[in-house]
Amino acid sequence: MKNQFITDDNGQKVAVILPLKEYEKMLDDLDEYACIRAYDKVKSRKQEYVPASDVFESIEKKRKQ
């Protein structure tokens, strides 16, 4: 299918008409890209891991005080 555009009164392209399947694929690709960026951002952070058992023990100690 040839690209189709909507133009303003001056002939400037202001929108594009896409087949629905192509539009849906673009949305899926953008969603996947956003997920990859979010994953990369989280993985680049320096994080300290604490075992869950230590966290629960700390909470219990605070509750007893």
PDB file of N, H, CA, C and O in Angstrom:
ATOM      1  N   MET A   1       0.838  -1.175   0.000  1.00  0.00           N
ATOM      2  CA  MET A   1       0.000   0.000   0.000  1.00  0.00           C
ATOM      3  C   MET A   1       0.885   1.240   0.000  1.00  0.00           C
ATOM      4  O   MET A   1       1.860   1.313   0.748  1.00  0.00           O
ATOM      5  N   LYS A   2       0.554   2.185  -0.815  1.00  0.00           N
ATOM      6  H   LYS A   2      -0.238   2.125  -1.422  1.00  0.00           H
ATOM      7  CA  LYS A   2       1.285   3.440  -0.894  1.00  0.00           C
ATOM      8  C   LYS A   2       0.952   4.301   0.330  1.00  0.00           C
ATOM      9  O   LYS A   2      -0.184   4.304   0.803  1.00  0.00           O
ATOM     10  N   ASN A   3       1.958   5.035   0.838  1.00  0.00           N
ATOM     11  H   ASN A   3       2.881   5.033   0.454  1.00  0.00           H
ATOM     12  CA  ASN A   3       1.718   5.926   1.977  1.00  0.00           C
ATOM     13  C   ASN A   3       0.684   6.981   1.613  1.00  0.00           C
ATOM     14  O   ASN A   3       0.700   7.546   0.520  1.00  0.00           O
ATOM     15  N   GLN A   4      -0.217   7.231   2.562  1.00  0.00           N
ATOM     16  H   GLN A   4      -0.230   6.772   3.450  1.00  0.00           H
ATOM     17  CA  GLN A   4      -1.239   8.253   2.360  1.00  0.00           C
ATOM     18  C   GLN A   4      -1.123   9.275   3.482  1.00  0.00           C
ATOM     19  O   GLN A   4      -0.911   8.926   4.644  1.00  0.00           O
ATOM     20  N   PHE A   5      -1.265  10.544   3.111  1.00  0.00           N
ATOM     21  H   PHE A   5      -1.437  10.827   2.167  1.00  0.00           H
ATOM     22  CA  PHE A   5      -1.119  11.614   4.077  1.00  0.00           C
ATOM     23  C   PHE A   5      -2.341  12.517   4.065  1.00  0.00           C
ATOM     24  O   PHE A   5      -3.055  12.619   3.067  1.00  0.00           O
ATOM     25  N   ILE A   6      -2.561  13.163   5.190  1.00  0.00           N
ATOM     26  H   ILE A   6      -1.982  13.080   6.001  1.00  0.00           H
ATOM     27  CA  ILE A   6      -3.565  14.214   5.291  1.00  0.00           C
ATOM     28  C   ILE A   6      -2.769  15.514   5.335  1.00  0.00           C
ATOM     29  O   ILE A   6      -1.797  15.634   6.081  1.00  0.00           O
ATOM     30  N   THR A   7      -3.186  16.468   4.540  1.00  0.00           N
ATOM     31  H   THR A   7      -3.976  16.370   3.934  1.00  0.00           H
ATOM     32  CA  THR A   7      -2.470  17.735   4.468  1.00  0.00           C
ATOM     33  C   THR A   7      -3.342  18.888   4.945  1.00  0.00           C
ATOM     34  O   THR A   7      -4.570  18.806   4.943  1.00  0.00           O
ATOM     35  N   ASP A   8      -2.673  19.969   5.357  1.00  0.00           N
ATOM     36  H   ASP A   8      -1.675  20.036   5.359  1.00  0.00           H
ATOM     37  CA  ASP A   8      -3.417  21.171   5.747  1.00  0.00           C
ATOM     38  C   ASP A   8      -3.711  22.013   4.510  1.00  0.00           C
ATOM     39  O   ASP A   8      -3.434  21.593   3.387  1.00  0.00           O
ATOM     40  N   ASP A   9      -4.270  23.192   4.719  1.00  0.00           N
ATOM     41  H   ASP A   9      -4.495  23.532   5.632  1.00  0.00           H
ATOM     42  CA  ASP A   9      -4.633  24.065   3.593  1.00  0.00           C
ATOM     43  C   ASP A   9      -3.433  24.521   2.779  1.00  0.00           C
ATOM     44  O   ASP A   9      -3.588  24.934   1.629  1.00  0.00           O
ATOM     45  N   ASN A  10      -2.229  24.453   3.362  1.00  0.00           N
ATOM     46  H   ASN A  10      -2.103  24.117   4.296  1.00  0.00           H
ATOM     47  CA  ASN A  10      -1.007  24.864   2.657  1.00  0.00           C
ATOM     48  C   ASN A  10      -0.292  23.691   2.000  1.00  0.00           C
ATOM     49  O   ASN A  10       0.785  23.860   1.428  1.00  0.00           O
ATOM     50  N   GLY A  11      -0.883  22.504   2.078  1.00  0.00           N
ATOM     51  H   GLY A  11      -1.758  22.366   2.542  1.00  0.00           H
ATOM     52  CA  GLY A  11      -0.280  21.326   1.475  1.00  0.00           C
ATOM     53  C   GLY A  11       0.763  20.650   2.345  1.00  0.00           C
ATOM     54  O   GLY A  11       1.442  19.727   1.894  1.00  0.00           O
ATOM     55  N   GLN A  12       0.903  21.101   3.598  1.00  0.00           N
ATOM     56  H   GLN A  12       0.352  21.851   3.964  1.00  0.00           H
ATOM     57  CA  GLN A  12       1.854  20.486   4.523  1.00  0.00           C
ATOM     58  C   GLN A  12       1.263  19.202   5.098  1.00  0.00           C
ATOM     59  O   GLN A  12       0.102  19.174   5.507  1.00  0.00           O
ATOM     60  N   LYS A  13       2.055  18.161   5.126  1.00  0.00           N
ATOM     61  H   LYS A  13       2.998  18.184   4.794  1.00  0.00           H
ATOM     62  CA  LYS A  13       1.603  16.894   5.692  1.00  0.00           C
ATOM     63  C   LYS A  13       1.416  17.061   7.198  1.00  0.00           C
ATOM     64  O   LYS A  13       2.319  17.530   7.891  1.00  0.00           O
ATOM     65  N   VAL A  14       0.238  16.674   7.705  1.00  0.00           N
ATOM     66  H   VAL A  14      -0.495  16.293   7.143  1.00  0.00           H
ATOM     67  CA  VAL A  14      -0.057  16.798   9.132  1.00  0.00           C
ATOM     68  C   VAL A  14      -0.422  15.463   9.776  1.00  0.00           C
ATOM     69  O   VAL A  14      -0.467  15.359  11.001  1.00  0.00           O
ATOM     70  N   ALA A  15      -0.681  14.456   8.971  1.00  0.00           N
ATOM     71  H   ALA A  15      -0.645  14.540   7.976  1.00  0.00           H
ATOM     72  CA  ALA A  15      -1.044  13.139   9.496  1.00  0.00           C
ATOM     73  C   ALA A  15      -0.782  12.093   8.422  1.00  0.00           C
ATOM     74  O   ALA A  15      -0.622  12.404   7.242  1.00  0.00           O
ATOM     75  N   VAL A  16      -0.743  10.846   8.870  1.00  0.00           N
ATOM     76  H   VAL A  16      -0.873  10.594   9.829  1.00  0.00           H
ATOM     77  CA  VAL A  16      -0.537   9.738   7.945  1.00  0.00           C
ATOM     78  C   VAL A  16      -1.650   8.717   8.162  1.00  0.00           C
ATOM     79  O   VAL A  16      -2.136   8.544   9.280  1.00  0.00           O
ATOM     80  N   ILE A  17      -2.039   8.058   7.108  1.00  0.00           N
ATOM     81  H   ILE A  17      -1.644   8.199   6.200  1.00  0.00           H
ATOM     82  CA  ILE A  17      -3.037   6.993   7.185  1.00  0.00           C
ATOM     83  C   ILE A  17      -2.287   5.671   7.062  1.00  0.00           C
ATOM     84  O   ILE A  17      -1.570   5.431   6.090  1.00  0.00           O
ATOM     85  N   LEU A  18      -2.471   4.814   8.076  1.00  0.00           N
ATOM     86  H   LEU A  18      -3.053   5.008   8.865  1.00  0.00           H
ATOM     87  CA  LEU A  18      -1.799   3.518   8.107  1.00  0.00           C
ATOM     88  C   LEU A  18      -2.819   2.396   8.115  1.00  0.00           C
ATOM     89  O   LEU A  18      -3.912   2.548   8.661  1.00  0.00           O
ATOM     90  N   PRO A  19      -2.464   1.266   7.511  1.00  0.00           N
ATOM     91  CA  PRO A  19      -3.319   0.097   7.691  1.00  0.00           C
ATOM     92  C   PRO A  19      -3.351  -0.274   9.172  1.00  0.00           C
ATOM     93  O   PRO A  19      -2.345  -0.123   9.866  1.00  0.00           O
ATOM     94  N   LEU A  20      -4.475  -0.750   9.657  1.00  0.00           N
ATOM     95  H   LEU A  20      -5.291  -0.873   9.093  1.00  0.00           H
ATOM     96  CA  LEU A  20      -4.654  -1.057  11.067  1.00  0.00           C
ATOM     97  C   LEU A  20      -3.617  -2.049  11.582  1.00  0.00           C
ATOM     98  O   LEU A  20      -3.095  -1.874  12.683  1.00  0.00           O
ATOM     99  N   LYS A  21      -3.314  -3.074  10.815  1.00  0.00           N
ATOM    100  H   LYS A  21      -3.739  -3.216   9.921  1.00  0.00           H
ATOM    101  CA  LYS A  21      -2.325  -4.064  11.249  1.00  0.00           C
ATOM    102  C   LYS A  21      -0.950  -3.438  11.436  1.00  0.00           C
ATOM    103  O   LYS A  21      -0.235  -3.776  12.379  1.00  0.00           O
ATOM    104  N   GLU A  22      -0.580  -2.534  10.548  1.00  0.00           N
ATOM    105  H   GLU A  22      -1.161  -2.260   9.782  1.00  0.00           H
ATOM    106  CA  GLU A  22       0.708  -1.850  10.661  1.00  0.00           C
ATOM    107  C   GLU A  22       0.732  -0.954  11.907  1.00  0.00           C
ATOM    108  O   GLU A  22       1.735  -0.906  12.619  1.00  0.00           O
ATOM    109  N   TYR A  23      -0.364  -0.251  12.164  1.00  0.00           N
ATOM    110  H   TYR A  23      -1.179  -0.290  11.586  1.00  0.00           H
ATOM    111  CA  TYR A  23      -0.488   0.599  13.349  1.00  0.00           C
ATOM    112  C   TYR A  23      -0.380  -0.237  14.628  1.00  0.00           C
ATOM    113  O   TYR A  23       0.334   0.143  15.556  1.00  0.00           O
ATOM    114  N   GLU A  24      -1.080  -1.363  14.681  1.00  0.00           N
ATOM    115  H   GLU A  24      -1.660  -1.671  13.927  1.00  0.00           H
ATOM    116  CA  GLU A  24      -1.032  -2.230  15.861  1.00  0.00           C
ATOM    117  C   GLU A  24       0.359  -2.798  16.083  1.00  0.00           C
ATOM    118  O   GLU A  24       0.798  -2.928  17.226  1.00  0.00           O
ATOM    119  N   LYS A  25       1.066  -3.144  14.995  1.00  0.00           N
ATOM    120  H   LYS A  25       0.710  -3.039  14.067  1.00  0.00           H
ATOM    121  CA  LYS A  25       2.434  -3.640  15.122  1.00  0.00           C
ATOM    122  C   LYS A  25       3.339  -2.543  15.659  1.00  0.00           C
ATOM    123  O   LYS A  25       4.214  -2.814  16.481  1.00  0.00           O
ATOM    124  N   MET A  26       3.143  -1.312  15.206  1.00  0.00           N
ATOM    125  H   MET A  26       2.433  -1.092  14.538  1.00  0.00           H
ATOM    126  CA  MET A  26       3.941  -0.196  15.723  1.00  0.00           C
ATOM    127  C   MET A  26       3.717  -0.017  17.221  1.00  0.00           C
ATOM    128  O   MET A  26       4.670   0.207  17.966  1.00  0.00           O
ATOM    129  N   LEU A  27       2.468  -0.113  17.666  1.00  0.00           N
ATOM    130  H   LEU A  27       1.694  -0.294  17.061  1.00  0.00           H
ATOM    131  CA  LEU A  27       2.169   0.012  19.095  1.00  0.00           C
ATOM    132  C   LEU A  27       2.832  -1.105  19.895  1.00  0.00           C
ATOM    133  O   LEU A  27       3.395  -0.859  20.961  1.00  0.00           O
ATOM    134  N   ASP A  28       2.766  -2.327  19.383  1.00  0.00           N
ATOM    135  H   ASP A  28       2.309  -2.527  18.516  1.00  0.00           H
ATOM    136  CA  ASP A  28       3.414  -3.464  20.054  1.00  0.00           C
ATOM    137  C   ASP A  28       4.925  -3.257  20.135  1.00  0.00           C
ATOM    138  O   ASP A  28       5.538  -3.510  21.172  1.00  0.00           O
ATOM    139  N   ASP A  29       5.521  -2.796  19.036  1.00  0.00           N
ATOM    140  H   ASP A  29       5.023  -2.590  18.194  1.00  0.00           H
ATOM    141  CA  ASP A  29       6.965  -2.549  19.013  1.00  0.00           C
ATOM    142  C   ASP A  29       7.348  -1.450  20.001  1.00  0.00           C
ATOM    143  O   ASP A  29       8.356  -1.569  20.698  1.00  0.00           O
ATOM    144  N   LEU A  30       6.559  -0.392  20.067  1.00  0.00           N
ATOM    145  H   LEU A  30       5.740  -0.296  19.501  1.00  0.00           H
ATOM    146  CA  LEU A  30       6.830   0.693  21.010  1.00  0.00           C
ATOM    147  C   LEU A  30       6.717   0.219  22.449  1.00  0.00           C
ATOM    148  O   LEU A  30       7.524   0.604  23.295  1.00  0.00           O
ATOM    149  N   ASP A  31       5.723  -0.614  22.734  1.00  0.00           N
ATOM    150  H   ASP A  31       5.068  -0.928  22.047  1.00  0.00           H
ATOM    151  CA  ASP A  31       5.555  -1.161  24.076  1.00  0.00           C
ATOM    152  C   ASP A  31       6.755  -2.019  24.455  1.00  0.00           C
ATOM    153  O   ASP A  31       7.270  -1.920  25.568  1.00  0.00           O
ATOM    154  N   GLU A  32       7.194  -2.856  23.531  1.00  0.00           N
ATOM    155  H   GLU A  32       6.775  -2.936  22.626  1.00  0.00           H
ATOM    156  CA  GLU A  32       8.351  -3.712  23.785  1.00  0.00           C
ATOM    157  C   GLU A  32       9.603  -2.870  24.015  1.00  0.00           C
ATOM    158  O   GLU A  32      10.398  -3.169  24.907  1.00  0.00           O
ATOM    159  N   TYR A  33       9.780  -1.828  23.222  1.00  0.00           N
ATOM    160  H   TYR A  33       9.134  -1.585  22.498  1.00  0.00           H
ATOM    161  CA  TYR A  33      10.921  -0.929  23.370  1.00  0.00           C
ATOM    162  C   TYR A  33      10.896  -0.250  24.744  1.00  0.00           C
ATOM    163  O   TYR A  33      11.930  -0.130  25.401  1.00  0.00           O
ATOM    164  N   ALA A  34       9.711   0.191  25.169  1.00  0.00           N
ATOM    165  H   ALA A  34       8.871   0.093  24.635  1.00  0.00           H
ATOM    166  CA  ALA A  34       9.579   0.831  26.480  1.00  0.00           C
ATOM    167  C   ALA A  34       9.948  -0.147  27.594  1.00  0.00           C
ATOM    168  O   ALA A  34      10.600   0.238  28.564  1.00  0.00           O
ATOM    169  N   CYS A  35       9.542  -1.387  27.465  1.00  0.00           N
ATOM    170  H   CYS A  35       9.012  -1.699  26.677  1.00  0.00           H
ATOM    171  CA  CYS A  35       9.874  -2.405  28.465  1.00  0.00           C
ATOM    172  C   CYS A  35      11.378  -2.652  28.504  1.00  0.00           C
ATOM    173  O   CYS A  35      11.957  -2.787  29.582  1.00  0.00           O
ATOM    174  N   ILE A  36      12.005  -2.713  27.355  1.00  0.00           N
ATOM    175  H   ILE A  36      11.536  -2.603  26.479  1.00  0.00           H
ATOM    176  CA  ILE A  36      13.454  -2.930  27.288  1.00  0.00           C
ATOM    177  C   ILE A  36      14.192  -1.760  27.925  1.00  0.00           C
ATOM    178  O   ILE A  36      15.146  -1.967  28.674  1.00  0.00           O
ATOM    179  N   ARG A  37      13.763  -0.534  27.638  1.00  0.00           N
ATOM    180  H   ARG A  37      12.988  -0.366  27.029  1.00  0.00           H
ATOM    181  CA  ARG A  37      14.397   0.651  28.237  1.00  0.00           C
ATOM    182  C   ARG A  37      14.238   0.643  29.751  1.00  0.00           C
ATOM    183  O   ARG A  37      15.186   0.956  30.472  1.00  0.00           O
ATOM    184  N   ALA A  38      13.056   0.291  30.241  1.00  0.00           N
ATOM    185  H   ALA A  38      12.286   0.037  29.655  1.00  0.00           H
ATOM    186  CA  ALA A  38      12.819   0.247  31.687  1.00  0.00           C
ATOM    187  C   ALA A  38      13.710  -0.816  32.333  1.00  0.00           C
ATOM    188  O   ALA A  38      14.287  -0.582  33.396  1.00  0.00           O
ATOM    189  N   TYR A  39      13.822  -1.974  31.697  1.00  0.00           N
ATOM    190  H   TYR A  39      13.353  -2.163  30.834  1.00  0.00           H
ATOM    191  CA  TYR A  39      14.671  -3.051  32.205  1.00  0.00           C
ATOM    192  C   TYR A  39      16.129  -2.594  32.256  1.00  0.00           C
ATOM    193  O   TYR A  39      16.814  -2.788  33.260  1.00  0.00           O
ATOM    194  N   ASP A  40      16.595  -1.987  31.166  1.00  0.00           N
ATOM    195  H   ASP A  40      16.039  -1.829  30.350  1.00  0.00           H
ATOM    196  CA  ASP A  40      17.983  -1.518  31.120  1.00  0.00           C
ATOM    197  C   ASP A  40      18.250  -0.469  32.195  1.00  0.00           C
ATOM    198  O   ASP A  40      19.322  -0.462  32.800  1.00  0.00           O
ATOM    199  N   LYS A  41      17.294   0.407  32.434  1.00  0.00           N
ATOM    200  H   LYS A  41      16.424   0.401  31.942  1.00  0.00           H
ATOM    201  CA  LYS A  41      17.458   1.444  33.449  1.00  0.00           C
ATOM    202  C   LYS A  41      17.591   0.826  34.837  1.00  0.00           C
ATOM    203  O   LYS A  41      18.455   1.220  35.620  1.00  0.00           O
ATOM    204  N   VAL A  42      16.738  -0.136  35.134  1.00  0.00           N
ATOM    205  H   VAL A  42      16.036  -0.457  34.498  1.00  0.00           H
ATOM    206  CA  VAL A  42      16.790  -0.797  36.443  1.00  0.00           C
ATOM    207  C   VAL A  42      18.096  -1.586  36.597  1.00  0.00           C
ATOM    208  O   VAL A  42      18.717  -1.548  37.659  1.00  0.00           O
ATOM    209  N   LYS A  43      18.505  -2.281  35.571  1.00  0.00           N
ATOM    210  H   LYS A  43      18.001  -2.312  34.708  1.00  0.00           H
ATOM    211  CA  LYS A  43      19.724  -3.100  35.646  1.00  0.00           C
ATOM    212  C   LYS A  43      20.976  -2.243  35.797  1.00  0.00           C
ATOM    213  O   LYS A  43      21.983  -2.723  36.317  1.00  0.00           O
ATOM    214  N   SER A  44      20.938  -0.979  35.353  1.00  0.00           N
ATOM    215  H   SER A  44      20.120  -0.589  34.930  1.00  0.00           H
ATOM    216  CA  SER A  44      22.121  -0.125  35.436  1.00  0.00           C
ATOM    217  C   SER A  44      22.323   0.455  36.832  1.00  0.00           C
ATOM    218  O   SER A  44      23.400   0.964  37.141  1.00  0.00           O
ATOM    219  N   ARG A  45      21.297   0.381  37.675  1.00  0.00           N
ATOM    220  H   ARG A  45      20.422  -0.033  37.423  1.00  0.00           H
ATOM    221  CA  ARG A  45      21.406   0.900  39.043  1.00  0.00           C
ATOM    222  C   ARG A  45      22.214  -0.056  39.916  1.00  0.00           C
ATOM    223  O   ARG A  45      22.155  -1.277  39.766  1.00  0.00           O
ATOM    224  N   LYS A  46      22.964   0.541  40.824  1.00  0.00           N
ATOM    225  H   LYS A  46      23.012   1.533  40.946  1.00  0.00           H
ATOM    226  CA  LYS A  46      23.670  -0.288  41.798  1.00  0.00           C
ATOM    227  C   LYS A  46      22.679  -0.570  42.920  1.00  0.00           C
ATOM    228  O   LYS A  46      22.169   0.355  43.551  1.00  0.00           O
ATOM    229  N   GLN A  47      22.411  -1.840  43.164  1.00  0.00           N
ATOM    230  H   GLN A  47      22.826  -2.591  42.651  1.00  0.00           H
ATOM    231  CA  GLN A  47      21.411  -2.215  44.149  1.00  0.00           C
ATOM    232  C   GLN A  47      22.006  -3.156  45.184  1.00  0.00           C
ATOM    233  O   GLN A  47      22.889  -3.964  44.899  1.00  0.00           O
ATOM    234  N   GLU A  48      21.493  -3.018  46.382  1.00  0.00           N
ATOM    235  H   GLU A  48      20.775  -2.362  46.613  1.00  0.00           H
ATOM    236  CA  GLU A  48      21.884  -3.919  47.458  1.00  0.00           C
ATOM    237  C   GLU A  48      20.724  -4.870  47.703  1.00  0.00           C
ATOM    238  O   GLU A  48      19.578  -4.443  47.841  1.00  0.00           O
ATOM    239  N   TYR A  49      21.027  -6.148  47.755  1.00  0.00           N
ATOM    240  H   TYR A  49      21.959  -6.494  47.643  1.00  0.00           H
ATOM    241  CA  TYR A  49      19.991  -7.145  47.969  1.00  0.00           C
ATOM    242  C   TYR A  49      20.035  -7.626  49.420  1.00  0.00           C
ATOM    243  O   TYR A  49      21.101  -7.924  49.958  1.00  0.00           O
ATOM    244  N   VAL A  50      18.881  -7.694  50.026  1.00  0.00           N
ATOM    245  H   VAL A  50      18.015  -7.452  49.588  1.00  0.00           H
ATOM    246  CA  VAL A  50      18.757  -8.148  51.406  1.00  0.00           C
ATOM    247  C   VAL A  50      17.833  -9.364  51.391  1.00  0.00           C
ATOM    248  O   VAL A  50      16.749  -9.310  50.810  1.00  0.00           O
ATOM    249  N   PRO A  51      18.253 -10.452  52.021  1.00  0.00           N
ATOM    250  CA  PRO A  51      17.384 -11.633  52.056  1.00  0.00           C
ATOM    251  C   PRO A  51      16.046 -11.298  52.733  1.00  0.00           C
ATOM    252  O   PRO A  51      16.004 -10.548  53.708  1.00  0.00           O
ATOM    253  N   ALA A  52      14.982 -11.853  52.213  1.00  0.00           N
ATOM    254  H   ALA A  52      15.016 -12.463  51.421  1.00  0.00           H
ATOM    255  CA  ALA A  52      13.642 -11.595  52.747  1.00  0.00           C
ATOM    256  C   ALA A  52      13.565 -11.964  54.224  1.00  0.00           C
ATOM    257  O   ALA A  52      12.892 -11.284  54.998  1.00  0.00           O
ATOM    258  N   SER A  53      14.237 -13.019  54.614  1.00  0.00           N
ATOM    259  H   SER A  53      14.784 -13.571  53.985  1.00  0.00           H
ATOM    260  CA  SER A  53      14.196 -13.442  56.020  1.00  0.00           C
ATOM    261  C   SER A  53      14.757 -12.348  56.927  1.00  0.00           C
ATOM    262  O   SER A  53      14.250 -12.140  58.029  1.00  0.00           O
ATOM    263  N   ASP A  54      15.805 -11.643  56.471  1.00  0.00           N
ATOM    264  H   ASP A  54      16.217 -11.813  55.575  1.00  0.00           H
ATOM    265  CA  ASP A  54      16.373 -10.542  57.254  1.00  0.00           C
ATOM    266  C   ASP A  54      15.384  -9.381  57.374  1.00  0.00           C
ATOM    267  O   ASP A  54      15.268  -8.760  58.431  1.00  0.00           O
ATOM    268  N   VAL A  55      14.685  -9.101  56.299  1.00  0.00           N
ATOM    269  H   VAL A  55      14.779  -9.605  55.440  1.00  0.00           H
ATOM    270  CA  VAL A  55      13.698  -8.023  56.310  1.00  0.00           C
ATOM    271  C   VAL A  55      12.575  -8.349  57.282  1.00  0.00           C
ATOM    272  O   VAL A  55      12.192  -7.505  58.092  1.00  0.00           O
ATOM    273  N   PHE A  56      12.047  -9.557  57.211  1.00  0.00           N
ATOM    274  H   PHE A  56      12.358 -10.242  56.553  1.00  0.00           H
ATOM    275  CA  PHE A  56      10.955  -9.953  58.110  1.00  0.00           C
ATOM    276  C   PHE A  56      11.405  -9.941  59.573  1.00  0.00           C
ATOM    277  O   PHE A  56      10.652  -9.544  60.462  1.00  0.00           O
ATOM    278  N   GLU A  57      12.633 -10.379  59.805  1.00  0.00           N
ATOM    279  H   GLU A  57      13.244 -10.701  59.082  1.00  0.00           H
ATOM    280  CA  GLU A  57      13.165 -10.369  61.166  1.00  0.00           C
ATOM    281  C   GLU A  57      13.255  -8.935  61.696  1.00  0.00           C
ATOM    282  O   GLU A  57      12.907  -8.669  62.846  1.00  0.00           O
ATOM    283  N   SER A  58      13.714  -8.032  60.863  1.00  0.00           N
ATOM    284  H   SER A  58      13.996  -8.248  59.929  1.00  0.00           H
ATOM    285  CA  SER A  58      13.816  -6.627  61.247  1.00  0.00           C
ATOM    286  C   SER A  58      12.439  -6.035  61.555  1.00  0.00           C
ATOM    287  O   SER A  58      12.288  -5.278  62.515  1.00  0.00           O
ATOM    288  N   ILE A  59      11.458  -6.371  60.762  1.00  0.00           N
ATOM    289  H   ILE A  59      11.581  -6.986  59.983  1.00  0.00           H
ATOM    290  CA  ILE A  59      10.086  -5.877  60.980  1.00  0.00           C
ATOM    291  C   ILE A  59       9.551  -6.402  62.305  1.00  0.00           C
ATOM    292  O   ILE A  59       8.943  -5.653  63.069  1.00  0.00           O
ATOM    293  N   GLU A  60       9.770  -7.663  62.579  1.00  0.00           N
ATOM    294  H   GLU A  60      10.264  -8.272  61.958  1.00  0.00           H
ATOM    295  CA  GLU A  60       9.288  -8.262  63.814  1.00  0.00           C
ATOM    296  C   GLU A  60       9.950  -7.606  65.039  1.00  0.00           C
ATOM    297  O   GLU A  60       9.292  -7.370  66.052  1.00  0.00           O
ATOM    298  N   LYS A  61      11.238  -7.319  64.936  1.00  0.00           N
ATOM    299  H   LYS A  61      11.773  -7.510  64.112  1.00  0.00           H
ATOM    300  CA  LYS A  61      11.937  -6.661  66.044  1.00  0.00           C
ATOM    301  C   LYS A  61      11.329  -5.286  66.318  1.00  0.00           C
ATOM    302  O   LYS A  61      11.138  -4.911  67.475  1.00  0.00           O
ATOM    303  N   LYS A  62      11.028  -4.546  65.272  1.00  0.00           N
ATOM    304  H   LYS A  62      11.183  -4.850  64.333  1.00  0.00           H
ATOM    305  CA  LYS A  62      10.452  -3.213  65.414  1.00  0.00           C
ATOM    306  C   LYS A  62       9.046  -3.289  66.033  1.00  0.00           C
ATOM    307  O   LYS A  62       8.666  -2.426  66.825  1.00  0.00           O
ATOM    308  N   ARG A  63       8.292  -4.310  65.671  1.00  0.00           N
ATOM    309  H   ARG A  63       8.601  -5.011  65.028  1.00  0.00           H
ATOM    310  CA  ARG A  63       6.945  -4.471  66.213  1.00  0.00           C
ATOM    311  C   ARG A  63       6.961  -4.748  67.706  1.00  0.00           C
ATOM    312  O   ARG A  63       6.053  -4.342  68.431  1.00  0.00           O
ATOM    313  N   LYS A  64       7.988  -5.437  68.160  1.00  0.00           N
ATOM    314  H   LYS A  64       8.726  -5.768  67.571  1.00  0.00           H
ATOM    315  CA  LYS A  64       8.090  -5.826  69.578  1.00  0.00           C
ATOM    316  C   LYS A  64       8.588  -4.686  70.450  1.00  0.00           C
ATOM    317  O   LYS A  64       8.455  -4.735  71.673  1.00  0.00           O
ATOM    318  N   GLN A  65       9.153  -3.673  69.836  1.00  0.00           N
ATOM    319  H   GLN A  65       9.261  -3.634  68.843  1.00  0.00           H
ATOM    320  CA  GLN A  65       9.705  -2.538  70.614  1.00  0.00           C
ATOM    321  C   GLN A  65       8.627  -1.609  71.081  1.00  0.00           C
ATOM    322  O   GLN A  65       8.916  -0.611  71.742  1.00  0.00           O
TER     323      GLN A  65
END
